């Protein structure tokens, strides 16, 4: 082989080596691009999976919250005309929720300076933990007023109990394992309720009735009055 042929052969070999090197480089580049694509795909898939998981957890927490809200106790307080008759008001505390209210305590922001026959039992009731099942109410006398031209034995005419409005704070929990704390605040004031109807006791006894007939008449009047009070 003469020198020219040898040089040409060497050049061809060098070119082939260079082409092979370029092919290897392209292959490596393609592999790197493919690997990067797989990595990006994996990252995107991880983000989608994480977002789905986060949404699932949020939905689960919301379902738990909704379940608790739907099954928790709801205790509220309001004033109703008293069963004792005119000029009296009762405090009615009712659980309208789906579960029992536990450890119910009540704070009142207004107390008279001098304790009377109503405020003493009220304080004891408010400071004693109570359990209130669903649909059950606690009813207690709140205010006891006097009729026209009536006085107490000490000569005073002020109503017994809570004479003015008051703010009540109801604190309680439930049977839920997390022992949640609930606090509801209500303003009760009989002076802003308006005019309340009073049931009729019926006509007065006519003259000429015997003593037994008058007693029966009074019993029927009292029964009529109490039935009317229960309907208010």
C-alpha positions in Angstrom: 0.0 0.0 0.0 1.5 3.3 -1.1 1.6 6.3 1.2 -1.5 8.0 -0.4 -3.6 5.0 0.1 -2.4 4.6 3.7 -3.2 8.2 4.5 -6.7 7.9 2.9 -7.3 4.7 4.9 -6.2 6.4 8.1 -8.5 9.3 7.4 -11.4 7.0 6.9 -10.7 5.2 10.1 -10.5 8.5 12.0 -13.8 9.7 10.4 -15.4 6.4 11.4 -14.2 6.9 15.0 -15.4 10.4 15.0 -18.9 9.4 13.8 -19.0 6.6 16.4 -18.1 9.2 19.1 -20.8 11.5 17.8 -23.3 8.7 17.8 -22.3 7.8 21.4 -22.7 11.4 22.4 -26.1 11.6 20.8 -27.2 8.4 22.5 -26.0 9.7 25.9 -27.8 13.0 25.3 -31.0 11.2 24.3 -30.6 9.0 27.4 -30.2 12.1 29.5 -33.2 13.8 28.0 -35.2 10.7 28.5 -34.1 10.4 32.1 -34.9 14.1 32.6 -38.4 13.5 31.1 -39.0 10.6 33.4 -37.9 12.6 36.4 -40.1 15.5 35.4 -43.0 13.1 34.9 -42.3 11.5 38.2 -42.3 14.9 39.9 -45.6 15.9 38.3 -47.1 12.6 39.2 -46.0 13.0 42.8 -47.5 16.5 42.9 -50.8 15.3 41.5 -50.9 12.4 43.9 -50.0 14.8 46.8 -52.7 17.2 45.8 -55.2 14.4 45.6 -54.2 13.1 49.0 -54.4 16.6 50.5 -57.9 17.1 49.0 -58.9 13.7 50.4 -57.6 14.6 53.9 -59.4 18.0 53.7 -62.6 16.4 52.6 -62.3 13.8 55.5 -61.7 16.6 58.0 -64.7 18.5 56.7 -66.9 15.4 56.9 -65.8 14.8 60.5 -66.6 18.5 61.3 -70.0 18.3 59.6 -70.7 15.1 61.5 -69.8 16.7 64.8 -71.8 19.9 64.0 -74.9 17.7 63.1 -74.7 15.5 66.2 -73.4 18.0 68.8 -75.7 19.4 71.6 -77.1 22.9 71.1 -78.2 24.5 74.3 -80.1 27.9 74.4 -81.8 30.0 77.0 -84.8 32.2 76.8 -87.5 33.6 79.0 -91.1 32.4 79.0 -94.2 33.6 81.0 -94.0 32.0 84.4 -96.2 29.1 85.4 -96.8 30.8 88.7 -99.1 33.3 87.1 -99.1 37.0 86.2 -96.0 39.1 86.8 -93.7 36.0 86.8 -91.1 34.9 84.3 -89.4 31.5 84.0 -86.0 30.8 82.5 -86.1 27.9 80.0 -82.9 26.2 79.1 -83.3 23.7 76.2 -81.0 21.3 74.4 -82.2 21.2 70.8 -79.1 19.2 69.6 -78.7 15.5 68.8 -76.5 14.5 71.8 -76.4 15.1 75.5 -74.9 18.3 76.8 -72.4 17.5 79.6 -71.0 19.7 82.5 -73.4 22.5 81.7 -72.4 25.6 83.7 -74.0 29.1 83.4 -72.5 32.5 84.0 -74.8 35.4 84.6 -73.5 39.0 84.4 -76.2 40.5 86.6 -77.1 39.7 90.2 -79.0 41.8 92.7 -77.1 43.2 95.6 -79.2 41.4 98.1 -79.9 37.7 97.6 -83.5 36.6 97.8 -85.6 33.4 97.5 -85.0 33.2 93.8 -81.4 34.3 93.2 -80.0 31.9 95.8 -81.4 28.8 94.0 -80.4 30.3 90.7 -76.8 30.7 91.7 -76.7 27.1 93.0 -78.2 25.8 89.7 -75.9 27.9 87.5 -72.7 26.7 89.4 -73.7 23.0 89.5 -72.7 20.9 86.5 -75.8 19.7 84.7 -76.4 17.1 82.0 -79.1 17.9 79.5 -80.2 15.1 77.0 -81.5 16.0 73.6 -85.0 17.5 73.7 -84.9 18.0 77.5 -85.3 21.4 79.2 -84.5 22.9 82.6 -87.1 25.4 83.8 -86.7 27.6 86.8 -88.3 30.8 88.2 -86.5 33.9 87.0 -88.5 36.8 88.2 -91.4 37.0 90.6 -93.3 40.3 90.6 -96.2 41.5 92.6 -99.7 42.4 91.7 -101.3 45.8 92.0 -101.2 47.2 95.6 -99.3 44.1 96.8 -96.1 44.2 99.0 -93.6 41.8 100.4 -93.6 41.1 104.1 -90.8 43.6 104.6 -92.9 46.3 102.9 -90.9 46.4 99.6 -92.4 46.1 96.1 -89.3 45.2 94.0 -89.6 41.9 92.1 -87.7 38.9 93.4 -85.1 37.3 91.2 -83.5 39.0 88.3 -85.4 42.3 87.9 -83.5 43.5 84.8 -82.0 42.0 81.7 -79.0 39.8 81.9 -76.4 38.1 79.7 -76.1 34.4 80.1 -73.0 32.4 79.0 -73.6 28.7 78.7 -70.5 26.5 78.9 -70.7 22.8 78.2 -69.2 19.8 76.5 -70.5 16.6 74.9 -69.8 12.8 74.8 -67.5 13.2 71.9 -64.1 11.7 72.6 -62.3 14.9 71.8 -64.2 16.7 74.6 -65.0 19.8 72.7 -65.8 23.0 74.6 -69.0 24.9 73.6 -69.9 28.4 74.7 -73.2 30.1 73.7 -74.1 33.6 74.8 -77.7 34.8 75.1 -79.3 38.1 76.3 -82.5 37.6 78.2 -84.7 40.6 79.1 -88.5 40.4 79.8 -88.8 44.2 79.3 -88.2 43.9 75.5 -90.4 40.9 74.9 -93.6 43.0 74.5 -97.1 42.3 75.8 -97.7 38.7 76.7 -101.2 37.2 76.7 -102.6 36.1 80.0 -105.1 33.2 80.0 -108.6 33.9 81.3 -109.8 32.3 84.5 -113.4 32.4 83.5 -116.3 34.2 85.1 -116.6 34.9 88.8 -118.8 32.7 90.9 -122.4 33.7 91.0 -124.1 34.5 94.3 -126.3 31.9 95.7 -123.8 29.0 95.3 -123.2 26.7 98.2 -119.8 26.4 99.8 -119.1 23.1 98.0 -120.2 24.7 94.7 -117.9 27.6 95.2 -115.0 25.3 96.0 -115.6 23.4 92.8 -115.9 26.6 90.9 -112.5 27.8 92.3 -110.9 24.5 91.4 -112.1 24.7 87.8 -110.9 28.3 87.5 -107.5 27.3 88.8 -107.4 24.3 86.4 -108.4 26.6 83.5 -105.7 29.1 84.4 -102.9 26.5 84.6 -104.0 24.9 81.3 -103.8 28.3 79.7 -100.4 28.9 81.2 -99.1 25.6 79.8 -100.2 26.6 76.3 -98.3 29.9 76.3 
